[in-house]
Amino acid sequence: MGLLSLAIWTPIFFGAVLLALGRDDQAHVVRWIALVGAIASLAVTVPLYTGFELGTAAMQFVEKRAWIENFNVHYHLGVDGISLWLVLLTAFINVVVVVASWESITSRVNQYMGAFLILSGLMIGVFSAQDAMLFYVFFEATLIPMYLIIGIWGGPNKIYAAFKFFLYTLLGSLLMLVALIYLYTQSGGSFALADWYKLPIGGTAQTLLFFAFFAAFAVKVPMWPVHTWLPDVHVEAPTGGSAVLAAIMLKLGAYGFLRFSLPILPDASHEWAWLMITLSLIAVIYVGLVAMVQQDMKKLVAYSSVAHMGFVTLGFFIFSDLGVSGAIVQMIAHGFVSAAMFLGIGVLYDRVHSREIADYGGVVNTMPKFAAFALLFTMANCGLPGTAGFVGEWMVIIAAVKANFWIGLLAASALIFGAAYSLWMYKRVYLGSVGNDNVKALVDINGREFLVLAVLGLAVLYMGVYPKPFTDVMDASVAELLRHVAISKLN
């Protein structure tokens, strides 16, 4: 079995073992099995990085076997510089979430941990698939564990939120399936992405296919105006669910644009770039303003996720090395920062059982260690230089200014809005005198919580201070992607 298969099936295997255990009186054993499974899953992804060959755009660690021979569907895996860090990020966040959920989940612990491990494997499958049908199967399968995580362990309106999440994402995906079948017939019966990159396609067909893919990927990102499911889902989801949703699942849609829309449909991508840039800027500016008026901490961070992901789609459709690389860096940075923000809110929620900003005040007086971590992640959410949140946004803004000064100026305004809503929330929750008896009774973070936040804090600072290992991996693959985008496929 190859490294990528191990990365996909190790967490799924451990998840299946946990589901088979089945009793809450074994919760302690279940947690340790989940942790061993998550660490093993991360360990098998490390050789992908250490053995990765820089300077080539070719797919590496390739595995290919016949799967459904009658339809020429293959179990075909591979990673390049675009997907490598996303695979590593998925495995890393999985470990963080298992440790973070150690005490907060007390019912059906085996099913909760099992769902996260299986979800992790499926998401790595999405980032590794080089066969379109295999991609589709993994892409759709990720909905099931996340649907259960929201629907079983979520808040009071969890059923509504789970249904909304499932229906929004499934509807878009059905149009993508139609597009995949069309490309399969046009290519003479191949689902291989490499074959589709060489396929000549007419202008009208490209536009229709572009919007079919847009329906699937824009909902997942989520782009404005199909973002409305996200705040509801974040508010109702358990803390671990919110962390994985923001850190990894939103990236599935952005990754889809890089693997499908841009290289397969370059003419339509250029033709509709103005629309993508406009929608991205609306997400960056308007949704940033919406975040400012939120009273619920989770909703505020959820809207800030939409605004930050706006930078990702903006960077893609500027069609420059700097813009695309910046967007991918932003995807990884947002993974660290958003996971940390949601896990921080979870720390407070576990103690006070409220997400309302008005129910806090002066937390720094009773939880000084935690307040220090919260300040670091708040600054990263603002895009402060020296943190991961700055690097990708800065690259995208420079690329936007080079392409069009006004687009760059509008994008840069997001940094002001980001600082406004992030610091406003920090001030109201953490600073000043102790707000009430609940805050007065708070106890600072324990060793386990400190470890989780410290690991994420180091990742945020390391990427902010020294982003070179991240950008070096992706340079050749981004250049190859842009070469595909520059060549017309009109037949």
C-alpha positions in Angstrom: 0.0 0.0 0.0 1.4 3.4 -1.0 1.9 6.4 1.3 -1.3 8.2 0.1 -3.4 5.1 0.5 -2.0 4.8 4.1 -2.8 8.5 4.7 -6.4 8.0 3.5 -7.2 4.6 5.0 -5.3 4.7 8.4 -7.8 7.2 9.9 -10.7 5.5 8.3 -9.6 2.1 9.7 -9.2 3.6 13.3 -12.6 5.3 12.9 -14.3 2.0 11.9 -12.6 0.3 15.0 -14.0 3.1 17.2 -17.5 2.7 15.8 -17.4 -1.1 16.5 -16.5 -0.5 20.2 -19.9 1.1 20.9 -20.2 1.6 24.7 -19.8 4.9 26.6 -18.4 3.0 29.7 -15.3 2.6 27.6 -14.9 6.3 26.8 -11.4 6.5 28.3 -10.2 3.7 26.1 -12.0 5.2 23.1 -10.2 8.5 23.5 -6.8 6.9 23.6 -7.5 4.8 20.6 -8.7 7.9 18.7 -5.5 9.7 19.7 -3.3 6.9 18.6 -5.2 6.7 15.3 -4.9 10.5 14.7 -1.2 10.5 15.5 -0.6 7.4 13.3 -2.5 9.2 10.5 -0.3 12.3 10.9 2.9 10.2 11.0 2.2 8.5 7.7 1.8 11.9 6.0 5.2 13.2 7.2 7.2 11.1 4.6 5.1 12.8 1.9 6.8 16.1 2.9 10.3 14.7 3.6 10.3 12.8 0.3 8.7 15.5 -1.8 10.8 16.5 -4.8 10.9 20.3 -5.2 11.1 22.0 -8.6 8.8 19.6 -10.5 5.1 20.0 -11.3 4.7 16.2 -11.8 2.4 14.3 -9.6 4.3 12.4 -6.9 3.6 9.3 -4.8 1.3 8.2 -7.6 -0.9 5.1 -7.2 -3.1 3.8 -9.9 -5.3 0.7 -10.0 -8.4 -0.2 -12.0 -11.5 0.3 -9.9 -14.7 0.2 -12.0 -13.3 -1.2 -15.3 -16.5 -1.0 -17.3 -16.5 2.8 -17.0 -12.7 3.2 -17.0 -12.7 4.5 -13.4 -9.4 4.2 -11.6 -8.3 4.4 -8.0 -5.7 7.0 -9.0 -3.9 9.0 -6.3 -1.1 11.6 -6.4 0.0 14.9 -4.8 1.7 17.9 -6.2 2.8 21.2 -4.6 -0.8 22.5 -4.6 -2.3 19.6 -2.6 0.7 18.4 -0.4 0.2 21.0 2.4 -3.5 20.5 2.4 -3.0 16.8 3.1 -0.6 17.5 5.9 -2.9 20.2 7.3 -5.9 17.8 7.4 -3.9 15.2 9.3 -2.5 17.8 11.7 -5.9 19.4 12.5 -7.4 16.0 13.1 -4.9 15.4 16.0 -5.6 18.8 17.4 -9.4 18.2 17.4 -9.2 14.8 19.0 -7.1 16.3 21.9 -9.3 19.4 22.1 -12.5 17.2 22.4 -11.0 15.0 25.1 -13.3 16.2 28.0 -16.0 18.2 26.3 -17.7 15.2 24.6 -19.3 12.8 27.1 -22.0 11.0 25.1 -21.4 8.5 22.2 -17.6 9.3 22.4 -16.7 6.4 20.1 -19.1 7.6 17.4 -17.9 11.3 17.7 -14.2 10.4 17.5 -14.8 7.8 14.8 -16.7 10.3 12.7 -13.8 12.7 12.8 -11.2 10.1 11.9 -13.3 8.9 9.0 -13.9 12.5 7.8 -10.1 13.2 8.0 -9.4 10.2 5.7 -12.1 11.2 3.2 -10.8 14.8 3.0 -7.3 13.6 2.3 -8.8 11.4 -0.4 -10.3 14.6 -2.0 -6.9 16.3 -2.0 -5.2 13.2 -3.5 -7.7 12.0 -6.1 -6.5 12.2 -9.8 -9.6 10.4 -11.2 -12.7 12.7 -11.4 -15.1 10.0 -10.2 -12.9 9.1 -7.3 -12.7 12.8 -6.4 -16.5 13.0 -6.6 -17.0 10.0 -4.3 -14.6 11.4 -1.7 -16.1 14.9 -2.1 -19.6 13.7 -1.4 -18.7 11.2 1.2 -17.3 14.0 3.5 -20.9 15.2 3.9 -22.0 12.2 5.8 -19.7 12.3 8.9 -20.0 16.1 9.1 -23.8 15.9 8.8 -23.8 13.4 11.7 -21.4 15.5 13.8 -23.6 18.5 13.5 -26.9 16.6 13.8 -26.0 14.5 16.9 -23.6 16.7 19.0 -24.7 20.2 17.9 -26.8 22.9 19.6 -30.5 23.4 20.0 -31.2 23.9 16.3 -28.8 21.2 15.2 -31.2 19.3 12.9 -32.1 22.5 11.0 -28.4 23.4 10.6 -27.5 19.9 9.5 -30.2 19.8 6.9 -29.3 23.2 5.6 -25.6 22.1 5.3 -26.5 18.9 3.5 -29.0 20.3 1.1 -26.9 23.3 0.1 -23.8 21.3 -0.6 -25.6 18.3 -2.2 -27.5 20.5 -4.7 -24.3 22.1 -6.0 -22.6 18.7 -6.3 -25.4 17.3 -8.5 -24.6 19.9 -11.2 -20.9 19.0 -10.9 -21.8 15.3 -11.5 -23.5 16.3 -14.8 -20.4 18.2 -15.8 -18.2 15.2 -15.0 -20.3 12.9 -17.1 -20.2 15.4 -20.0 -16.4 15.6 -19.8 -16.2 11.8 -19.6 -18.2 11.4 -22.9 -16.2 14.2 -24.6 -12.9 12.6 -23.7 -13.8 9.3 -25.2 -14.5 7.6 -21.9 -11.8 8.8 -19.5 -12.2 10.2 -15.9 -8.4 11.0 -15.7 -7.9 14.7 -14.8 -4.7 14.6 -16.9 -6.7 13.7 -20.0 -9.3 16.4 -19.3 -6.5 19.1 -19.2 -5.8 18.4 -22.8 -9.4 18.3 -24.0 -10.6 21.0 -26.5 -14.0 22.4 -25.4 -16.2 24.9 -27.2 -17.0 28.4 -25.6 -20.6 27.7 -24.7 -19.8 24.3 -23.3 -17.0 25.8 -21.2 -19.3 28.5 -19.7 -22.0 25.9 -18.8 -19.4 23.6 -17.3 -17.8 26.5 -15.4 -21.1 27.4 -13.7 -21.8 23.7 -13.0 -18.5 23.5 -11.1 -19.1 26.9 -9.6 -22.4 25.6 -8.1 -20.4 22.8 -6.3 -17.3 24.7 -5.3 -18.7 28.2 -4.5 -21.1 26.7 -1.9 -18.3 24.8 -0.3 -15.9 27.8 -0.1 -18.5 29.5 0.7 -18.6 32.5 -1.7 -21.2 35.3 -1.3 -24.2 34.9 -1.9 -24.3 31.1 -1.3 -22.6 31.5 2.1 -25.8 31.7 4.3 -25.6 28.1 5.4 -22.2 28.6 7.1 -23.0 30.9 10.1 -26.0 28.6 11.1 -23.9 25.5 10.9 -21.0 27.0 12.9 -23.3 28.2 15.6 -24.9 24.8 16.0 -21.9 22.5 15.4 -19.8 21.3 18.4 -16.4 23.0 18.8 -14.5 20.3 17.0 -17.0 20.3 14.1 -16.6 24.1 13.7 -12.8 23.8 13.8 -12.6 21.1 11.1 -15.3 22.8 9.0 -13.5 26.1 8.9 -9.9 24.7 8.8 -10.4 22.0 6.1 -13.8 21.5 4.6 -14.1 25.1 3.2 -10.8 24.3 1.4 -12.4 21.5 -0.6 -14.3 24.0 -2.7 -11.3 26.3 -3.2 -9.2 23.2 -4.2 -11.9 22.2 -6.7 -11.4 25.5 -8.5 -7.7 24.8 -8.9 -8.1 21.2 -10.0 -11.2 21.6 -12.3 -12.4 25.1 -13.2 -9.0 26.8 -14.0 -7.1 24.1 -15.9 -10.0 22.4 -17.7 -11.9 25.6 -18.6 -9.3 28.3 -19.1 -11.3 30.4 -21.6 -14.5 30.4 -19.4 -12.3 31.1 -16.3 -10.8 34.2 -18.1 -14.2 35.3 -19.4 -15.9 35.1 -16.0 -13.0 36.3 -13.9 -14.7 39.7 -13.4 -17.6 37.9 -11.8 -15.4 35.8 -9.5 -13.4 38.9 -8.5 -16.6 40.9 -7.8 -18.1 38.2 -5.6 -14.7 37.8 -3.8 -14.5 41.5 -3.1 -18.1 41.5 -1.8 -17.2 38.6 0.5 -14.1 40.5 1.7 -15.8 43.8 2.3 -19.6 43.3 2.9 -19.2 40.1 4.9 -16.5 41.8 6.9 -19.0 44.6 7.8 -21.6 41.9 8.7 -19.1 40.4 11.1 -18.8 43.7 12.9 -22.4 43.6 14.1 -22.5 40.0 15.4 -23.2 39.4 19.1 -22.4 35.7 19.0 -18.7 34.9 19.0 -19.1 31.9 16.8 -21.1 33.8 14.2 -18.5 36.6 14.2 -15.7 34.1 13.4 -17.9 32.3 10.9 -18.5 35.5 8.9 -14.8 36.3 9.2 -14.1 32.9 7.6 -16.2 33.9 4.6 -14.3 37.2 4.3 -10.9 35.5 4.6 -11.8 32.8 2.0 -12.8 35.7 -0.3 -9.0 36.4 -0.6 -8.5 32.8 -1.8 -10.9 33.0 -4.7 -9.7 36.6 -5.5 -6.1 35.3 -5.7 -7.1 32.4 -8.1 -8.8 34.6 -10.6 -6.0 37.2 -10.9 -4.1 34.6 -12.8 -0.6 35.4 -11.5 2.0 33.3 -9.7 1.9 35.6 -6.7 -1.9 35.6 -6.6 -2.4 31.8 -6.8 0.5 31.1 -4.4 -0.8 33.7 -2.0 -4.3 32.2 -2.2 -2.9 28.7 -1.4 -0.9 30.1 1.5 -4.0 31.8 2.7 -5.9 28.5 2.7 -3.3 26.9 4.9 -3.0 29.9 7.2 -6.7 30.2 7.6 -6.7 26.5 8.5 -4.4 27.2 11.5 -6.1 30.5 12.6 -9.7 29.6 12.2 -9.2 26.3 14.0 -7.5 28.2 16.9 -10.3 30.8 17.0 -13.1 28.2 17.2 -11.2 26.1 19.7 -10.7 29.2 21.9 -14.4 29.9 21.8 -14.9 26.3 22.8 -12.7 26.7 25.9 -15.0 29.6 27.1 -18.2 27.8 26.1 -17.2 24.6 28.1 -17.0 26.8 31.2 -19.8 29.3 30.8 -22.1 27.6 28.3 -22.6 30.9 26.4 -21.2 32.3 23.1 -22.8 35.7 23.6 -20.1 38.5 23.7 -22.3 40.4 26.3 -22.0 37.5 28.8 -18.3 38.0 29.2 -15.9 40.9 30.1 -12.6 41.0 31.9 -11.7 37.3 31.2 -8.0 38.4 31.3 -8.3 38.8 35.0 -9.2 35.2 35.7 -7.7 33.4 32.7 -4.4 35.3 31.9 -2.7 32.4 30.0 -5.7 31.8 27.9 -6.2 35.5 27.2 -2.6 35.7 25.9 -3.3 32.9 23.4 -6.5 34.5 22.4 -4.7 37.8 21.7 -2.2 36.0 19.4 -5.0 34.3 17.4 -7.0 37.5 17.3 -3.9 39.3 15.8 -3.5 36.6 13.3 -7.1 36.9 12.3 -6.5 40.6 11.7 -3.6 39.8 9.4 -0.8 41.2 11.7 2.7 40.9 10.2 4.6 38.0 11.8 1.6 35.8 11.9 0.3 33.3 9.4 -2.8 35.4 8.7 -0.6 38.2 7.1 1.4 36.2 4.5 -1.3 35.0 2.1 -3.4 38.2 2.3 -0.3 40.3 1.6 0.7 38.2 -1.4 -2.9 38.4 -2.8 -3.1 42.2 -2.2 0.2 42.8 -4.0 -0.9 40.6 -7.0 -4.3 42.4 -7.1 -2.5 45.9 -7.1 -0.3 44.7 -10.0 -3.4 43.6 -11.9 -5.6 46.6 -11.1 -4.9 49.2 -8.4 -8.6 49.6 -7.4 -9.1 45.9 -6.9 -6.0 45.9 -4.7 -7.3 48.9 -2.8 -10.7 47.3 -2.1 -9.0 44.0 -1.1 -6.7 45.8 1.3 -9.7 47.5 3.1 -10.5 44.0 4.5 -7.5 44.3 6.7 -9.1 47.3 8.4 -12.5 45.6 8.8 -10.7 42.4 10.0 -8.9 44.4 12.7 -12.1 46.2 13.7 -14.3 43.1 14.3 -11.5 41.0 15.8 -10.2 43.6 18.2 -13.8 44.7 19.1 -14.6 41.1 20.1 -11.3 40.8 22.1 -11.9 44.1 23.9 -15.5 43.1 24.9 -14.7 39.6 26.0 -11.2 39.8 27.6 -10.4 43.3 28.6 -11.6 45.6 31.4 -12.9 44.7 34.8 -14.6 41.3 35.6 -18.0 41.4 33.9 -20.0 39.1 36.1 -19.9 36.2 38.6 -19.5 33.6 35.8 -16.3 35.3 34.6 -15.2 35.7 38.2 -15.5 31.9 38.7 -13.5 31.0 35.6 -10.4 28.8 35.9 -7.4 29.2 33.6 -6.7 26.6 30.9 -5.4 23.2 32.0 -2.3 21.4 30.6 -4.3 19.7 27.7 -5.9 23.0 26.6 -2.5 24.8 26.9 -0.9 22.1 24.7 -3.5 22.4 21.9 -3.4 26.2 21.8 0.5 26.2 22.1 0.8 23.9 19.1 -1.5 26.0 17.0 0.2 29.2 18.2 3.6 27.8 17.1 2.2 26.9 13.7 0.7 30.4 13.3 4.0 32.1 14.3 6.3 29.8 12.3 4.3 30.3 9.1 4.1 34.0 9.7 7.9 34.4 10.3 9.2 31.8 7.8 6.7 31.0 5.0 9.5 29.7 2.6 8.9 26.0 3.2 5.2 26.5 2.3 5.8 28.5 -0.9 8.8 26.5 -2.1 6.7 23.3 -2.3 4.0 25.0 -4.5 6.0 27.2 -6.9 6.5 24.6 -9.7 2.9 23.3 -9.5 1.5 26.9 -9.6 3.6 27.7 -12.7 2.3 24.6 -14.4 -1.3 25.4 -13.5 -1.0 28.9 -14.9 0.5 27.4 -18.1 -2.7 25.4 -18.6 -4.8 28.5 -17.8 -2.9 30.5 -20.5 -3.6 28.1 -23.3 -7.0 28.4 -25.0 -9.0 25.1 -25.2 -11.6 26.4 -27.8 -12.1 23.8 -30.5 
